[in-house]
């Protein structure tokens, strides 16, 4: 049904479409997203035929810690297991690392907890950003 890939090359149109489908302001910068995807250490994507419908990417220090930066699935494809499959691929890739970190929006905490992540009791995410989402 859906096909998953380990790739870094995307068109700006497919990234723009996916990011704007979840109302992320970074979708307004598709040229930058194309470059960002090429620079991430690990990227998994999900396609429905030739349509990009899901994406997860991470950066890491090469041995101890991985940071999941993006996980997004087009809302038309929510609740079909795509996000879960993308996270499982990332967890498997980084299985020998000591820590996998994700900064989640509060609305997404239950999903990540279900996937085995825990909320830090002594830490908070902090940002300096010019993005509005």
C-alpha positions, 0 to 999 in steps of 0.5 A: 500500500504505502512505500517507505524510503531512506532518501534525502532528495525531494522536490520543493513542491512535494515538501511545500505540500506536505509541510503546509498540509500540517500548517507548519510555517516552514512549508513557506520556505521550500527551497530551504527545506530541500537543502535541509533534507539533504543535510539531515543525517537520517531521513525516512519518507512515506509515499502513496504512489508518487505523493509524499505523505509522511516524513521523519528526519534526525541529526546525531552526534555519530554515537550517543545522541540522536535528535528527531527534528521533523515528523509529519504526516499529511492529515488525510493519512492520519491514523493509518500507522504511518507516523508509527512506522516512521518512528519505528524506522528511526528507533531501529536505525538509532537502536545502539545510541544512548538517547533519542530526543524529540521536542514535541508539541503538547498536542502530540505528547500522547503519540510519542509516549505511546511510542516509548518516549518519556517527558522530562521532569527536569527539562524544557524545550527552548527556542529562538525562532522566527517561525510562527508554528 
